[in-house]
Amino acid sequence: MQFDGNIVDMTTISVGVAASAVSPLKRFIGTRKPYFNREKAISDILNGVTLVPFLMMVGSVFSSDILNGLMSSAKITVAIGGLAGLAFVIGEIFNDKTS
């Protein structure tokens, strides 16, 4: 089998899938049932998928090759990372908790 996809996109999907296995594994080790939760799995996948673009955005400060790799990936890869970051920032702005 030959892989001919973009390395950034393949890594992004792989990390997302791997992240979805962490919570069920932690619940299995802690013997908390149910081991699998559909909503948590979807959330874990989306959190995992954002890791690669975020890391590459930070890494682009140190290397233009990293920025070029990120820009050569599918636009959706960068968009998902940006959307997750935007949702976090907007959530923090409208959070009514006062310190």
OpenMM code with the backbone's topology and positions (N, CA, C; nanometers):
from openmm import Vec3, app, unit

residues = "MET GLN PHE ASP GLY ASN ILE VAL ASP MET THR THR ILE SER VAL GLY VAL ALA ALA SER ALA VAL SER PRO LEU LYS ARG PHE ILE GLY THR ARG LYS PRO TYR PHE ASN ARG GLU LYS ALA ILE SER ASP ILE LEU ASN GLY VAL THR LEU VAL PRO PHE LEU MET MET VAL GLY SER VAL PHE SER SER ASP ILE LEU ASN GLY LEU MET SER SER ALA LYS ILE THR VAL ALA ILE GLY GLY LEU ALA GLY LEU ALA PHE VAL ILE GLY GLU ILE PHE ASN ASP LYS THR SER".split()
positions = [
    Vec3(0.0844, -0.1170, 0.0000),
    Vec3(0.0000, 0.0000, 0.0000),
    Vec3(0.0894, 0.1240, 0.0000),
    Vec3(0.0514, 0.2211, -0.0819),
    Vec3(0.1281, 0.3436, -0.0932),
    Vec3(0.0448, 0.4602, -0.0416),
    Vec3(0.1042, 0.5425, 0.0426),
    Vec3(0.0368, 0.6618, 0.0927),
    Vec3(0.0837, 0.7807, 0.0105),
    Vec3(-0.0102, 0.8504, -0.0518),
    Vec3(0.0285, 0.9644, -0.1339),
    Vec3(-0.0427, 1.0926, -0.0914),
    Vec3(-0.0988, 1.0928, 0.0286),
    Vec3(-0.1653, 1.2124, 0.0793),
    Vec3(-0.0660, 1.3102, 0.1393),
    Vec3(-0.1168, 1.4256, 0.1738),
    Vec3(-0.0363, 1.5280, 0.2387),
    Vec3(-0.0038, 1.4816, 0.3801),
    Vec3(0.1223, 1.4908, 0.4195),
    Vec3(0.1662, 1.4407, 0.5494),
    Vec3(0.0968, 1.5130, 0.6642),
    Vec3(0.0705, 1.6418, 0.6477),
    Vec3(0.0028, 1.7185, 0.7530),
    Vec3(-0.1395, 1.6672, 0.7714),
    Vec3(-0.2100, 1.6464, 0.6618),
    Vec3(-0.3484, 1.5983, 0.6702),
    Vec3(-0.3543, 1.4568, 0.7270),
    Vec3(-0.2619, 1.3714, 0.6849),
    Vec3(-0.2607, 1.2339, 0.7360),
    Vec3(-0.2297, 1.2323, 0.8858),
    Vec3(-0.1369, 1.3165, 0.9278),
    Vec3(-0.1032, 1.3239, 1.0695),
    Vec3(-0.2198, 1.3796, 1.1500),
    Vec3(-0.2874, 1.4788, 1.0958),
    Vec3(-0.4022, 1.5392, 1.1634),
    Vec3(-0.5109, 1.4356, 1.1894),
    Vec3(-0.5446, 1.3575, 1.0890),
    Vec3(-0.6474, 1.2544, 1.1045),
    Vec3(-0.6000, 1.1458, 1.2007),
    Vec3(-0.4744, 1.1074, 1.1903),
    Vec3(-0.4209, 1.0034, 1.2792),
    Vec3(-0.4245, 1.0465, 1.4254),
    Vec3(-0.3872, 1.1700, 1.4523),
    Vec3(-0.3901, 1.2207, 1.5898),
    Vec3(-0.5344, 1.2290, 1.6396),
    Vec3(-0.6272, 1.2691, 1.5531),
    Vec3(-0.7684, 1.2741, 1.5920),
    Vec3(-0.8220, 1.1375, 1.6299),
    Vec3(-0.7887, 1.0369, 1.5520),
    Vec3(-0.8329, 0.9001, 1.5811),
    Vec3(-0.7668, 0.8496, 1.7092),
    Vec3(-0.6379, 0.8767, 1.7252),
    Vec3(-0.5682, 0.8332, 1.8466),
    Vec3(-0.6262, 0.9009, 1.9704),
    Vec3(-0.6613, 1.0281, 1.9587),
    Vec3(-0.7186, 1.1004, 2.0726),
    Vec3(-0.8530, 1.0415, 2.1139),
    Vec3(-0.9268, 0.9871, 2.0186),
    Vec3(-1.0571, 0.9296, 2.0524),
    Vec3(-1.0437, 0.7991, 2.1299),
    Vec3(-0.9247, 0.7406, 2.1310),
    Vec3(-0.9027, 0.6162, 2.2049),
    Vec3(-0.8583, 0.6406, 2.3485),
    Vec3(-0.8192, 0.7633, 2.3802),
    Vec3(-0.7653, 0.7926, 2.5130),
    Vec3(-0.8724, 0.7811, 2.6216),
    Vec3(-0.9878, 0.8434, 2.6024),
    Vec3(-1.0916, 0.8413, 2.7071),
    Vec3(-1.1440, 0.7012, 2.7364),
    Vec3(-1.1786, 0.6208, 2.6343),
    Vec3(-1.2227, 0.4852, 2.6664),
    Vec3(-1.1140, 0.4041, 2.7377),
    Vec3(-0.9887, 0.4253, 2.7007),
    Vec3(-0.8788, 0.3545, 2.7662),
    Vec3(-0.8676, 0.3963, 2.9129),
    Vec3(-0.8795, 0.5268, 2.9389),
    Vec3(-0.8747, 0.5744, 3.0771),
    Vec3(-0.9916, 0.5188, 3.1584),
    Vec3(-1.1100, 0.5128, 3.0980),
    Vec3(-1.2256, 0.4578, 3.1694),
    Vec3(-1.2095, 0.3082, 3.1926),
    Vec3(-1.1500, 0.2369, 3.0976),
    Vec3(-1.1274, 0.0938, 3.1120),
    Vec3(-1.0285, 0.0666, 3.2257),
    Vec3(-0.9216, 0.1438, 3.2288),
    Vec3(-0.8211, 0.1262, 3.3342),
    Vec3(-0.8815, 0.1603, 3.4707),
    Vec3(-0.9622, 0.2644, 3.4736),
    Vec3(-1.0260, 0.3044, 3.5989),
    Vec3(-1.1516, 0.2259, 3.6299),
    Vec3(-1.1843, 0.1303, 3.5462),
    Vec3(-1.3034, 0.0437, 3.5578),
    Vec3(-1.4326, 0.1233, 3.5753),
    Vec3(-1.4412, 0.2353, 3.5035),
    Vec3(-1.5658, 0.3114, 3.5025),
    Vec3(-1.6414, 0.2774, 3.3756),
    Vec3(-1.7644, 0.2396, 3.3910),
    Vec3(-1.8467, 0.2053, 3.2748),
    Vec3(-1.9471, 0.3161, 3.2518),
    Vec3(-1.9946, 0.3369, 3.1315),
    Vec3(-1.9571, 0.2671, 3.0090),
    Vec3(-1.8202, 0.3134, 2.9612),
    Vec3(-1.7500, 0.2222, 2.8978),
    Vec3(-1.6168, 0.2552, 2.8484),
    Vec3(-1.6225, 0.3520, 2.7316),
    Vec3(-1.7214, 0.3351, 2.6463),
    Vec3(-1.7317, 0.4180, 2.5256),
    Vec3(-1.8508, 0.5108, 2.5378),
    Vec3(-1.8290, 0.6379, 2.5074),
    Vec3(-1.9345, 0.7380, 2.5081),
    Vec3(-1.9276, 0.8105, 2.3739),
    Vec3(-2.0324, 0.8028, 2.2961),
    Vec3(-2.0335, 0.8578, 2.1605),
    Vec3(-2.0043, 1.0078, 2.1595),
    Vec3(-2.0699, 1.0831, 2.2462),
    Vec3(-2.0502, 1.2281, 2.2476),
    Vec3(-1.9060, 1.2643, 2.2857),
    Vec3(-1.8531, 1.1929, 2.3847),
    Vec3(-1.7156, 1.2169, 2.4273),
    Vec3(-1.6167, 1.1782, 2.3169),
    Vec3(-1.6463, 1.0719, 2.2442),
    Vec3(-1.5586, 1.0281, 2.1351),
    Vec3(-1.5524, 1.1336, 2.0247),
    Vec3(-1.6672, 1.1910, 1.9908),
    Vec3(-1.6694, 1.2960, 1.8881),
    Vec3(-1.5906, 1.4170, 1.9348),
    Vec3(-1.6097, 1.4549, 2.0590),
    Vec3(-1.5357, 1.5673, 2.1157),
    Vec3(-1.3852, 1.5388, 2.1170),
    Vec3(-1.3476, 1.4174, 2.1531),
    Vec3(-1.2052, 1.3801, 2.1552),
    Vec3(-1.1446, 1.3842, 2.0154),
    Vec3(-1.2186, 1.3380, 1.9157),
    Vec3(-1.1691, 1.3427, 1.7773),
    Vec3(-1.1456, 1.4867, 1.7349),
    Vec3(-1.2429, 1.5736, 1.7604),
    Vec3(-1.2280, 1.7138, 1.7214),
    Vec3(-1.1140, 1.7817, 1.7968),
    Vec3(-1.0984, 1.7502, 1.9248),
    Vec3(-0.9855, 1.8056, 1.9998),
    Vec3(-0.8530, 1.7549, 1.9440),
    Vec3(-0.8459, 1.6268, 1.9109),
    Vec3(-0.7235, 1.5704, 1.8557),
    Vec3(-0.6886, 1.6284, 1.7192),
    Vec3(-0.7897, 1.6518, 1.6367),
    Vec3(-0.7675, 1.7061, 1.5024),
    Vec3(-0.7124, 1.8482, 1.5083),
    Vec3(-0.7445, 1.9217, 1.6132),
    Vec3(-0.6938, 2.0591, 1.6225),
    Vec3(-0.5491, 2.0660, 1.6704),
    Vec3(-0.4982, 1.9595, 1.7301),
    Vec3(-0.3623, 1.9632, 1.7843),
    Vec3(-0.2556, 1.9894, 1.6787),
    Vec3(-0.2632, 1.9207, 1.5667),
    Vec3(-0.1586, 1.9340, 1.4636),
    Vec3(-0.1549, 2.0755, 1.4061),
    Vec3(-0.2690, 2.1328, 1.3631),
    Vec3(-0.2617, 2.2709, 1.3133),
    Vec3(-0.2125, 2.3698, 1.4187),
    Vec3(-0.2579, 2.3533, 1.5449),
    Vec3(-0.2108, 2.4431, 1.6511),
    Vec3(-0.0598, 2.4323, 1.6694),
    Vec3(-0.0088, 2.3104, 1.6770),
    Vec3(0.1351, 2.2920, 1.6943),
    Vec3(0.2139, 2.3487, 1.5763),
    Vec3(0.1605, 2.3314, 1.4572),
    Vec3(0.2301, 2.3830, 1.3389),
    Vec3(0.2250, 2.5355, 1.3349),
    Vec3(0.1146, 2.5950, 1.3816),
    Vec3(0.1079, 2.7413, 1.3866),
    Vec3(0.2140, 2.7951, 1.4813),
    Vec3(0.2286, 2.7321, 1.5959),
    Vec3(0.3321, 2.7733, 1.6914),
    Vec3(0.4702, 2.7468, 1.6329),
    Vec3(0.4892, 2.6325, 1.5717),
    Vec3(0.6183, 2.5966, 1.5136),
    Vec3(0.6593, 2.6836, 1.3967),
    Vec3(0.5628, 2.7453, 1.3300),
    Vec3(0.5946, 2.8286, 1.2137),
    Vec3(0.6746, 2.9520, 1.2525),
    Vec3(0.6728, 2.9884, 1.3788),
    Vec3(0.7550, 3.0997, 1.4259),
    Vec3(0.9026, 3.0639, 1.4155),
    Vec3(0.9331, 2.9367, 1.4323),
    Vec3(1.0714, 2.8911, 1.4332),
    Vec3(1.1204, 2.8430, 1.2972),
    Vec3(1.0291, 2.8044, 1.2082),
    Vec3(1.0713, 2.7486, 1.0799),
    Vec3(0.9687, 2.7797, 0.9716),
    Vec3(1.0160, 2.8390, 0.8632),
    Vec3(0.9254, 2.8669, 0.7517),
    Vec3(0.8853, 2.7377, 0.6812),
    Vec3(0.9643, 2.6314, 0.6947),
    Vec3(0.9273, 2.5020, 0.6374),
    Vec3(0.7997, 2.4481, 0.7027),
    Vec3(0.7863, 2.4700, 0.8335),
    Vec3(0.6658, 2.4256, 0.9039),
    Vec3(0.5456, 2.5045, 0.8532),
    Vec3(0.5618, 2.6357, 0.8366),
    Vec3(0.4526, 2.7183, 0.7837),
    Vec3(0.4159, 2.6742, 0.6426),
    Vec3(0.5155, 2.6454, 0.5601),
    Vec3(0.4875, 2.5997, 0.4235),
    Vec3(0.4155, 2.4654, 0.4251),
    Vec3(0.4542, 2.3772, 0.5164),
    Vec3(0.3846, 2.2485, 0.5298),
    Vec3(0.2395, 2.2674, 0.5703),
    Vec3(0.2159, 2.3581, 0.6622),
    Vec3(0.0787, 2.3858, 0.7050),
    Vec3(-0.0030, 2.4452, 0.5915),
    Vec3(0.0563, 2.5362, 0.5170),
    Vec3(-0.0162, 2.6005, 0.4071),
    Vec3(-0.0375, 2.5064, 0.2891),
    Vec3(0.0425, 2.4010, 0.2797),
    Vec3(0.0236, 2.3054, 0.1704),
    Vec3(-0.0813, 2.1996, 0.2050),
    Vec3(-0.1266, 2.1999, 0.3306),
    Vec3(-0.2297, 2.1039, 0.3706),
    Vec3(-0.3660, 2.1509, 0.3202),
    Vec3(-0.4649, 2.0665, 0.3381),
    Vec3(-0.5998, 2.1036, 0.2977),
    Vec3(-0.6460, 2.2235, 0.3804),
    Vec3(-0.7196, 2.3119, 0.3189),
    Vec3(-0.7670, 2.4311, 0.3892),
    Vec3(-0.8517, 2.3939, 0.5104),
    Vec3(-0.9206, 2.2824, 0.5029),
    Vec3(-1.0072, 2.2424, 0.6132),
    Vec3(-0.9264, 2.2121, 0.7384),
    Vec3(-0.8034, 2.1646, 0.7220),
    Vec3(-0.7176, 2.1363, 0.8370),
    Vec3(-0.6914, 2.2632, 0.9164),
    Vec3(-0.6553, 2.3689, 0.8489),
    Vec3(-0.6296, 2.4968, 0.9137),
    Vec3(-0.7595, 2.5575, 0.9647),
    Vec3(-0.8663, 2.5428, 0.8877),
    Vec3(-0.9948, 2.6000, 0.9269),
    Vec3(-1.0488, 2.5368, 1.0548),
    Vec3(-1.0352, 2.4067, 1.0698),
    Vec3(-1.0831, 2.3402, 1.1911),
    Vec3(-1.0045, 2.3892, 1.3122),
    Vec3(-0.8740, 2.3994, 1.2987),
    Vec3(-0.7926, 2.4517, 1.4084),
    Vec3(-0.8306, 2.5954, 1.4422),
    Vec3(-0.8487, 2.6772, 1.3413),
    Vec3(-0.8878, 2.8159, 1.3632),
    Vec3(-1.0263, 2.8280, 1.4248),
    Vec3(-1.1180, 2.7448, 1.3809),
    Vec3(-1.2540, 2.7471, 1.4351),
    Vec3(-1.2556, 2.7067, 1.5817),
    Vec3(-1.1790, 2.6054, 1.6165),
    Vec3(-1.1715, 2.5629, 1.7569),
    Vec3(-1.1110, 2.6738, 1.8428),
    Vec3(-1.0064, 2.7369, 1.7935),
    Vec3(-0.9454, 2.8478, 1.8667),
    Vec3(-1.0409, 2.9647, 1.8818),
    Vec3(-1.1121, 2.9968, 1.7752),
    Vec3(-1.2098, 3.1053, 1.7792),
    Vec3(-1.3217, 3.0759, 1.8780),
    Vec3(-1.3717, 2.9528, 1.8768),
    Vec3(-1.4780, 2.9152, 1.9705),
    Vec3(-1.4294, 2.9270, 2.1148),
    Vec3(-1.3048, 2.8883, 2.1405),
    Vec3(-1.2501, 2.8997, 2.2750),
    Vec3(-1.2412, 3.0452, 2.3186),
    Vec3(-1.1885, 3.1302, 2.2312),
    Vec3(-1.1720, 3.2713, 2.2661),
    Vec3(-1.3076, 3.3383, 2.2865),
    Vec3(-1.4022, 3.3120, 2.1984),
    Vec3(-1.5364, 3.3699, 2.2141),
    Vec3(-1.6010, 3.3205, 2.3432),
    Vec3(-1.5821, 3.1922, 2.3741),
    Vec3(-1.6350, 3.1390, 2.4993),
    Vec3(-1.5753, 3.2084, 2.6197),
    Vec3(-1.4463, 3.2392, 2.6144),
    Vec3(-1.3815, 3.3095, 2.7253),
    Vec3(-1.4303, 3.4534, 2.7361),
    Vec3(-1.4539, 3.5174, 2.6229),
    Vec3(-1.5017, 3.6561, 2.6247),
    Vec3(-1.6394, 3.6643, 2.6883),
    Vec3(-1.7267, 3.5714, 2.6531),
    Vec3(-1.8643, 3.5756, 2.7032),
    Vec3(-1.8864, 3.4967, 2.8319),
    Vec3(-1.7799, 3.4434, 2.8890),
    Vec3(-1.7895, 3.3715, 3.0147),
    Vec3(-1.8219, 3.4739, 3.1233),
    Vec3(-1.9285, 3.4510, 3.1972),
    Vec3(-1.9713, 3.5502, 3.2960),
    Vec3(-1.9109, 3.5284, 3.4335),
    Vec3(-1.8185, 3.4345, 3.4450),
    Vec3(-1.7514, 3.4128, 3.5731),
    Vec3(-1.6545, 3.5277, 3.5982),
    Vec3(-1.6587, 3.5788, 3.7154),
    Vec3(-1.5625, 3.6842, 3.7515),
    Vec3(-1.4637, 3.6282, 3.8515),
    Vec3(-1.3402, 3.6639, 3.8342),
    Vec3(-1.2339, 3.6120, 3.9215),
    Vec3(-1.2293, 3.6865, 4.0512),
] * unit.nanometer
topology = app.Topology()
chain = topology.addChain("A")
for resn in residues:
    res = topology.addResidue(resn, chain)
    for name in ("N", "CA", "C"):
        topology.addAtom(name, app.Element.getBySymbol(name[0]), res)
